[in-house]
Amino acid sequence: MFDFRMFRTLLPVFLFAAFFVGCDALSSDDPDNSGIVTLTGQVLNERTNNPIENGFIRILPYDLLFEAAEDGSYTFDVDIDSTMDLQVTANADGFLSESLPVLAIAGRTIQVPTFSLYPIAEETATSGKASNIILQTQSAGTMGMRESGSEEQVTLTFLLADSVANPVILKESAEVHFRFGAQPGGGELISPAVASTDNNGIATVVVSSGTKAGVVQLIAETTVEGRLIRFQPIAITIHGGLPDQTHFSLGPALRNFPGLNAFGLTNIMSVIVGDKFSNPARVGTAVYFETSHGIIEGSTNTDEQGQGKVSLISANPLPADGVAHITARTADDQQNIVTSTIPVLFSGTPVIGVSPGTAQVNQVYNFSVMDYNGNPLSAGTSISVTLSGTAVRIGGTTSVLLDDTAFFGGMDYEHVVRGPGITQFTFVVSENIDPSAPETPVVDSITISVSGPNGQLEVVLTGSGAPVTSSDDAQVRQRVDGSFEIVMEKPVFNER
């Protein structure tokens, strides 16, 4: 059984013995824990993160003082008696000091965390007098005319520098005078006309456009100790007025496209919009479109060249005679409508007419190529005539590549240009006898072929009987006058 009374009697003895041993341990040096510890690190400027030149490092409790290198780094040795905590403090002129605890162990190199000292004094900027004017920034190279809806101002920032390129400080401030060189004369403005440089050598000016297009030249100059310092004239272009009827253009990529052959075919309509000074209208000018037949995209916004595009799409309602009218509209600076209307031909499948309908020698042939409305076929249509036989030859129109369709004198069906070389053609079959080996002229066949965006169609004339065709969905019909007509069936419209 534990005797509590005996424990209470012996307790003071135990406590005294423990205190004595502890005191002995504190008072004696342990040779295994003493020696040299190496401390290394760097001192930086907290604001710039650049090294602080020639800072000082203090070590407590030994009160040792070391100087850092020019790059803010330091490495030094400290002789310690045992493993212990050292207080490392970084100091530098013009900065708040900073301290860190470091556990020092003999025989080791300790990487001290980087000191980032906060500056308490700003460096005083210095400069000489102005020697150069430098254009530092320019917000844009162009601007729109006043009330055009485009940006009407350009901001320019100039820097005055001394002979060694240091910005001129406020103490050496100079007045920069701004003026125009060449200008359109539409009420252009400079603000301010005179600006004093700030502590960074900066002077700012704003150039505002007027009511006329053209080029303005801005001149910046100052006088320092009787010497004129000038920046070369800066050219700024003023353009981008509102649309003008005289400079409004509308045109199709194709005046004739096979829009009666299928739904969903497209034809690009292009508009070019200029202002009254013949410059492109302001970027983003809205132009609205409509069509009498088919479907057209509703609007476009012009680009830097005053151009915009929309698609005309073949769709109901289709024009019965093939002619559709496209209209584009916008407005000028007086809120008047600026507009243009053009015709576009929706063409259909090919129709070939030929007379006479038989192949024979010494014969003039007239043939036509058009769609079922009597309109020309689309650009790129190829028409060819070939002859097969003995001692015969062919002359006249035997190979044609159609160009785009034109309108003359108006915009309706009767104004579509047709006729020779477009819808009407002629060729001649004649004898071609070789005197050295004469043969009887014989015509075996004459073939007329049409191929292009509107489709393919072929007719063959023989020496007897009616013409024949190898084209699918085509029929040969005889007209009242005895000529023949080769017609493709009209398409059944389905969306592509």
Buried (B, 14 or more C-beta within 10 A) or exposed (E): EEEEEEEEEEEEEEEEEEEEEEEEEEEEEEEEBBBEBBBEBBBBBBEEEEBBEEBBBBBEEEEBEBEBBEEBBBEBEBEBEBBBEBEBBBBBEEBEBBEBEBEBBBEEEBEBEBBBBEBEEEEEBEBBBBBBBBBBEBEEEBBBBBEBBBBBBBEBBBBBBBEEEBBBBEEBBBBBBBBBEEBBEBEBBBEEEEBEBBBEBBBBBBBBBBBBBBBBBBBBBBEBEEEEBEBEBBEBBBBBBBBBEEBBBBBBBBBBBBBBBBBEBBBBBBBBBBBBBEBBBBBEBBBBBEBBBBBBBEBBEBEEEBBBBBBBBBBEEBBEBBBBBBBBBBBBBEEEEBBBBBBBBBBBBBBBBBBBBBBBBEBEBBBBBBBBBBBBBBBBBBBBBEBBBEBBBBEEBBEBEBBBBBBEEEBEBEEBEBEEEBBBBEBBBEEBBEEEEEEEBBBEBBBBBBBBBBBBBBBBBBBEEEBBBEBEEBEBEEEEEEBBBBBBEEBEBEEE
